[in-house]
Amino acid sequence: MSLDHIMITLRKDLLSLQREATAIREQFGTGHQPKFHMSLYALLMATFAQVDLFSALRKGKRPKGDKHDMSRFLADFTSRDPSAIAHAIQLYRHTTMHTGRPRELVDPQSGQSRYYLLHWGRKGADEAAHLTVDSAGKLTLNLECLLEDVVCAFDVFASEVRKSPRIAGNVTRAWPKVVLQVWGP
């Protein structure tokens, strides 16, 4: 499969995720935000799975939920606060992957609990607070804005792929590990 085809496939999948999230918010929303919390968690998990995929391909490996690589990817390609990125990845990529819902995070060093405020979209949400952590440790995240961040990050990543033979090679070498899975008991 050609590098162009891989990059087109990745972008198409990401834009489908963005379109589906918007459709759910618009079609099923009551008031400012839909009440489908489990769907929201699933869409957040899928969004962070895309970040996992892009960051792994950038390194030339199979996606495995590497927090460091995911954080580095978003820090390199967005202007978001690295501590908010790390908080969001821990809560919405790793926690929801195993429990289906976010859980309270506790900092083992300070004992401080970290909470979250989650929005489907801009309506009723403070857009400036998106992907920030306040002094009390509360993460504010907006799915609509996050998907826009990830689409923009992907576009910058795609530019990096076009300019760097090393990164392009990483993507093409890792791609078979993404699309094929070995079955076995």
ABEGO torsion letter per residue (X at the ends): XBAAAAAAAAAAAAAAAAAAAAAAAAAABBEABBABAAAAAAAAAAAAAAAAAAAAAAAGBBBAGBAAAAAAAAAAABABBAAAAAAAAAAAAAAAAAAGBBBBBBBAAAGBBBBBBBBABABGBBAAABGBBBAAGBBBBBAAAAAAAAAAAAAAAAAAAAABAAAAAAAAAAAAAAABBBBBX
